[in-house]
Amino acid sequence: KKEISQKIRYILNSKNLDDDEWKRLVDDLHDDLITVLVQNGAQTRIGVFTLTSDCSNILMFSHYADAHRGFCVGFRPLVNPEVFYLKTGRFLDKVRYLGENEFDPPNLFNSSREDQIQWKLFTKSDLWCYEREWRVVNYAGSGPMTIPDGVISKIILGCRMLEKDKLEVIGIVKGKSQHIPIFQATELRNSIGLHVVQIL
C-alpha cells in the first residue's frame, strides 16, 4: 500500500509526462489497486470453490488430484441449489476464457467493487481453457462448505491412487446413507487420455 501511495504522488506531481508515459503509469497503478482490492476483499471475506465440467480430463487429474494419486468428486448442483446459488450468498458461474487481445478490464474509477471482483474471479487467459472451470463464489464469507446428502453424484479414483487410499475412500463412501457410485480412472493404452468405468 505504501508503494501505491508513492506511485499516486509521483503521477500527481509529474508535470511533463507524455501521453504514453501517463497511460503506462496509470495502467500500472490500476493493476496494483486491483490486486489490493482482491487481497483485501476476495481473500478475507469471499470464498471461492472451483470445479470443472470435465471429470476425465488427464491434465486436471495431473494438476489437481496429486498427479492421479487423488480422486475426483462429482456434484449434482440442482439437487440442492442452495449449496451453489444466491440464497446463501453464493453464485455459481462459468469462468470466461479470453485471448490476449480480448482482455478489457473494467475501469477501477467508474466501476463497482463487485464488477472488479467478477472480473478477477471469473476471467482467465484462454491458455487455461482446457480446465472448463466453474466457480462458486461465496460473498457471505470464506471457509469450509457443507455438502448435504444427495449432492455428491460420484467418486472417481485416480489411475495412480495407492490401494490403501482407495480402500479408505471406498470405506468412507460406503458409510454414507446414500449410495454414491464409485468409478476408476485408467490410462488409455493407444492414446493419451483417461477411461472411466464404474466399479461399485
Solvent accessible surface area in square Angstrom, and as a share of the most:
residue,aa,sasa,rsa
1,K,156,0.66
2,K,156,0.66
3,E,104,0.47
4,I,19,0.10
5,S,46,0.30
6,Q,87,0.39
7,K,50,0.21
8,I,65,0.33
9,R,133,0.48
10,Y,119,0.45
11,I,11,0.06
12,L,134,0.67
13,N,110,0.56
14,S,30,0.19
15,K,188,0.79
16,N,147,0.75
17,L,44,0.22
18,D,92,0.47
19,D,122,0.63
20,D,118,0.61
21,E,54,0.24
22,W,120,0.42
23,K,125,0.53
24,R,133,0.49
25,L,24,0.12
26,V,40,0.23
27,D,64,0.33
28,D,53,0.27
29,L,14,0.07
30,H,24,0.11
31,D,87,0.45
32,D,37,0.19
33,L,41,0.20
34,I,6,0.03
35,T,63,0.37
36,V,33,0.19
37,L,36,0.18
38,V,22,0.13
39,Q,86,0.38
40,N,61,0.31
41,G,1,0.01
42,A,6,0.04
43,Q,125,0.56
44,T,85,0.50
45,R,133,0.49
46,I,9,0.04
47,G,12,0.12
48,V,62,0.36
49,F,59,0.25
50,T,73,0.42
51,L,38,0.19
52,T,41,0.24
53,S,63,0.41
54,D,29,0.15
55,C,50,0.30
56,S,42,0.27
57,N,25,0.13
58,I,45,0.23
59,L,79,0.39
60,M,25,0.11
61,F,6,0.03
62,S,41,0.26
63,H,98,0.44
64,Y,134,0.51
65,A,12,0.09
66,D,89,0.46
67,A,35,0.27
68,H,9,0.04
69,R,111,0.40
70,G,15,0.14
71,F,87,0.36
72,C,27,0.16
73,V,51,0.29
74,G,13,0.12
75,F,48,0.20
76,R,93,0.34
77,P,47,0.30
78,L,138,0.69
79,V,83,0.48
80,N,47,0.24
81,P,62,0.39
82,E,78,0.35
83,V,8,0.05
84,F,2,0.01
85,Y,75,0.28
86,L,113,0.56
87,K,168,0.71
88,T,57,0.33
89,G,23,0.23
90,R,35,0.13
91,F,61,0.25
92,L,24,0.12
93,D,53,0.27
94,K,120,0.51
95,V,8,0.04
96,R,124,0.45
97,Y,51,0.19
98,L,27,0.13
99,G,12,0.12
100,E,163,0.73
101,N,151,0.78
102,E,102,0.46
103,F,83,0.35
104,D,114,0.59
105,P,60,0.38
106,P,34,0.21
107,N,75,0.39
108,L,37,0.18
109,F,139,0.58
110,N,127,0.65
111,S,30,0.19
112,S,52,0.33
113,R,92,0.34
114,E,95,0.43
115,D,70,0.36
116,Q,2,0.01
117,I,1,0.00
118,Q,58,0.26
119,W,33,0.12
120,K,83,0.35
121,L,16,0.08
122,F,8,0.03
123,T,14,0.08
124,K,38,0.16
125,S,34,0.22
126,D,63,0.32
127,L,146,0.73
128,W,111,0.39
129,C,69,0.41
130,Y,55,0.21
131,E,3,0.02
132,R,129,0.47
133,E,12,0.05
134,W,76,0.27
135,R,33,0.12
136,V,1,0.01
137,V,0,0.00
138,N,23,0.12
139,Y,75,0.28
140,A,80,0.62
141,G,18,0.17
142,S,67,0.43
143,G,53,0.51
144,P,142,0.89
145,M,47,0.21
146,T,111,0.64
147,I,53,0.27
148,P,45,0.28
149,D,100,0.52
150,G,19,0.18
151,V,0,0.00
152,I,40,0.20
153,S,18,0.11
154,K,60,0.25
155,I,9,0.05
156,I,1,0.00
157,L,1,0.00
158,G,0,0.00
159,C,32,0.19
160,R,130,0.47
161,M,15,0.07
162,L,96,0.48
163,E,111,0.50
164,K,137,0.58
165,D,38,0.20
166,K,37,0.16
167,L,111,0.55
168,E,109,0.49
169,V,16,0.09
170,I,26,0.13
171,G,44,0.42
172,I,103,0.52
173,V,13,0.08
174,K,138,0.59
175,G,68,0.65
176,K,104,0.44
177,S,106,0.69
178,Q,41,0.18
179,H,130,0.58
180,I,10,0.05
181,P,27,0.17
182,I,3,0.01
183,F,39,0.16
184,Q,23,0.10
185,A,0,0.00
186,T,58,0.34
187,E,91,0.41
188,L,73,0.37
189,R,235,0.86
190,N,153,0.78
191,S,67,0.43
192,I,158,0.80
193,G,13,0.13
194,L,18,0.09
195,H,95,0.42
196,V,40,0.23
197,V,59,0.34
198,Q,100,0.44
199,I,79,0.40
200,L,82,0.41
